[in-house]
Amino acid sequence: MDRLNLKIIFEKSKLYFQVTDTASKEKKFIVRGYYRCTFHDDILQETKSTAASGLKLKCVGGGRIKHDDSGKDILVYGYSQGYGRADHQIAVDILKQKYTDYHIDFSNDGY
């Protein structure tokens, strides 16, 4: 399903989405975050506006990502006040596919 082969993009706050291809019913999780987006709902609206037709997005929670590119370290943590805390292990698993030489972990602490 090429339409679900989306890049991982993040900088600050992030949201998790379950994406469903309405034609094939195939599902996958994605992580989205944009530094220019102040609130989690801003991320949701931007992601929806750029999604291909035929894809259904369901927000399943949010949080934050601390990315130290010089130390090759990523920490997924916190929650979204509007969308709740998602399963951070999902984000870690997705990020490990892209950042194979990084140490990536999560914490349920913090906002």
Contacts in CASP RR format, 6 or more apart in sequence:
PFRMAT RR
TARGET T0000
AUTHOR 0000-0000-0000
METHOD contacts of the structure
MODEL  1
MDRLNLKIIFEKSKLYFQVTDTASKEKKFIVRGYYRCTFHDDILQETKST
AASGLKLKCVGGGRIKHDDSGKDILVYGYSQGYGRADHQIAVDILKQKYT
DYHIDFSNDGY
1 21 0 8 1.000
1 24 0 8 1.000
1 26 0 8 1.000
3 21 0 8 1.000
3 52 0 8 1.000
3 54 0 8 1.000
3 55 0 8 1.000
4 19 0 8 1.000
4 21 0 8 1.000
4 26 0 8 1.000
4 28 0 8 1.000
4 55 0 8 1.000
6 19 0 8 1.000
6 30 0 8 1.000
8 30 0 8 1.000
8 31 0 8 1.000
8 94 0 8 1.000
8 95 0 8 1.000
8 97 0 8 1.000
8 98 0 8 1.000
9 32 0 8 1.000
9 33 0 8 1.000
9 34 0 8 1.000
10 31 0 8 1.000
10 32 0 8 1.000
10 33 0 8 1.000
10 34 0 8 1.000
10 65 0 8 1.000
10 67 0 8 1.000
11 33 0 8 1.000
11 34 0 8 1.000
11 35 0 8 1.000
11 65 0 8 1.000
11 67 0 8 1.000
12 33 0 8 1.000
12 34 0 8 1.000
12 35 0 8 1.000
12 37 0 8 1.000
12 64 0 8 1.000
12 65 0 8 1.000
13 33 0 8 1.000
13 37 0 8 1.000
13 39 0 8 1.000
13 40 0 8 1.000
13 43 0 8 1.000
13 62 0 8 1.000
13 63 0 8 1.000
13 64 0 8 1.000
13 65 0 8 1.000
13 80 0 8 1.000
14 31 0 8 1.000
14 32 0 8 1.000
14 33 0 8 1.000
14 43 0 8 1.000
14 62 0 8 1.000
14 63 0 8 1.000
14 64 0 8 1.000
14 65 0 8 1.000
14 76 0 8 1.000
14 91 0 8 1.000
15 31 0 8 1.000
15 32 0 8 1.000
15 33 0 8 1.000
15 40 0 8 1.000
15 43 0 8 1.000
15 44 0 8 1.000
15 47 0 8 1.000
15 59 0 8 1.000
15 61 0 8 1.000
15 62 0 8 1.000
15 63 0 8 1.000
15 80 0 8 1.000
15 83 0 8 1.000
15 86 0 8 1.000
16 29 0 8 1.000
16 30 0 8 1.000
16 31 0 8 1.000
16 59 0 8 1.000
16 60 0 8 1.000
16 61 0 8 1.000
16 62 0 8 1.000
16 86 0 8 1.000
16 87 0 8 1.000
16 90 0 8 1.000
16 91 0 8 1.000
17 29 0 8 1.000
17 30 0 8 1.000
17 31 0 8 1.000
17 32 0 8 1.000
17 47 0 8 1.000
17 57 0 8 1.000
17 58 0 8 1.000
17 59 0 8 1.000
17 60 0 8 1.000
18 27 0 8 1.000
18 28 0 8 1.000
18 29 0 8 1.000
18 57 0 8 1.000
18 58 0 8 1.000
18 60 0 8 1.000
19 27 0 8 1.000
19 28 0 8 1.000
19 29 0 8 1.000
19 30 0 8 1.000
19 51 0 8 1.000
19 55 0 8 1.000
19 56 0 8 1.000
19 57 0 8 1.000
19 58 0 8 1.000
20 26 0 8 1.000
20 27 0 8 1.000
20 55 0 8 1.000
20 56 0 8 1.000
20 58 0 8 1.000
21 27 0 8 1.000
21 54 0 8 1.000
21 55 0 8 1.000
22 54 0 8 1.000
22 55 0 8 1.000
22 56 0 8 1.000
23 54 0 8 1.000
29 60 0 8 1.000
29 90 0 8 1.000
29 94 0 8 1.000
30 94 0 8 1.000
31 65 0 8 1.000
31 91 0 8 1.000
31 94 0 8 1.000
31 95 0 8 1.000
32 43 0 8 1.000
32 46 0 8 1.000
32 47 0 8 1.000
33 43 0 8 1.000
33 65 0 8 1.000
34 42 0 8 1.000
34 43 0 8 1.000
34 46 0 8 1.000
37 43 0 8 1.000
37 46 0 8 1.000
40 62 0 8 1.000
40 63 0 8 1.000
40 80 0 8 1.000
40 81 0 8 1.000
40 82 0 8 1.000
40 83 0 8 1.000
41 82 0 8 1.000
44 57 0 8 1.000
44 59 0 8 1.000
44 83 0 8 1.000
47 57 0 8 1.000
48 57 0 8 1.000
51 57 0 8 1.000
59 83 0 8 1.000
60 83 0 8 1.000
60 86 0 8 1.000
60 87 0 8 1.000
61 79 0 8 1.000
61 80 0 8 1.000
61 83 0 8 1.000
61 84 0 8 1.000
61 85 0 8 1.000
61 86 0 8 1.000
62 78 0 8 1.000
62 79 0 8 1.000
62 80 0 8 1.000
62 83 0 8 1.000
62 84 0 8 1.000
62 85 0 8 1.000
62 86 0 8 1.000
63 76 0 8 1.000
63 77 0 8 1.000
63 78 0 8 1.000
63 79 0 8 1.000
63 80 0 8 1.000
63 85 0 8 1.000
63 86 0 8 1.000
63 88 0 8 1.000
64 76 0 8 1.000
64 77 0 8 1.000
64 78 0 8 1.000
64 111 0 8 1.000
65 74 0 8 1.000
65 75 0 8 1.000
65 76 0 8 1.000
65 77 0 8 1.000
65 91 0 8 1.000
66 74 0 8 1.000
66 75 0 8 1.000
66 77 0 8 1.000
67 73 0 8 1.000
67 74 0 8 1.000
68 74 0 8 1.000
72 99 0 8 1.000
72 101 0 8 1.000
72 102 0 8 1.000
72 103 0 8 1.000
73 102 0 8 1.000
73 103 0 8 1.000
73 104 0 8 1.000
74 95 0 8 1.000
74 99 0 8 1.000
74 102 0 8 1.000
74 103 0 8 1.000
74 104 0 8 1.000
74 105 0 8 1.000
75 104 0 8 1.000
75 105 0 8 1.000
75 106 0 8 1.000
75 107 0 8 1.000
76 88 0 8 1.000
76 91 0 8 1.000
76 92 0 8 1.000
76 95 0 8 1.000
76 104 0 8 1.000
76 105 0 8 1.000
76 106 0 8 1.000
76 107 0 8 1.000
77 88 0 8 1.000
77 106 0 8 1.000
77 107 0 8 1.000
77 108 0 8 1.000
77 109 0 8 1.000
77 110 0 8 1.000
78 85 0 8 1.000
78 88 0 8 1.000
78 107 0 8 1.000
78 108 0 8 1.000
78 109 0 8 1.000
78 110 0 8 1.000
78 111 0 8 1.000
79 85 0 8 1.000
79 86 0 8 1.000
79 108 0 8 1.000
79 110 0 8 1.000
79 111 0 8 1.000
80 86 0 8 1.000
81 111 0 8 1.000
85 108 0 8 1.000
88 106 0 8 1.000
88 107 0 8 1.000
88 108 0 8 1.000
89 106 0 8 1.000
91 106 0 8 1.000
92 104 0 8 1.000
92 105 0 8 1.000
92 106 0 8 1.000
95 102 0 8 1.000
95 104 0 8 1.000
96 102 0 8 1.000
96 104 0 8 1.000
END
